[in-house]
Amino acid sequence: MPSFEVTPIGTVRNNRTDVQHTDNWGAVRSTITIDERFGEACLQSLEGFSQVEILFVFDQFPEHDDHREPRP
């Protein structure tokens, strides 16, 4: 399977500290910050859209060797 590299263009932050606890995310409010290199114009007219798709990496979740069992 080919691999690919992802270069972040921003960060997603919230006050949640229990990264192992996977329940009740519906009430969590997060802030998305776009890197300054894109400038303010990168979000121009965003309010005109009903949805935005955000791709993110779970970089603080511990890695396991066995991927056969589903994790919550």
Buried (B, 14 or more C-beta within 10 A) or exposed (E): EEEEEEEEEBEEEEEEEEEEEEEEEEEEEEEEEEEEEEEEEEEEEEEEEEEEEEEEEEEEEEEEEEEEEEEE
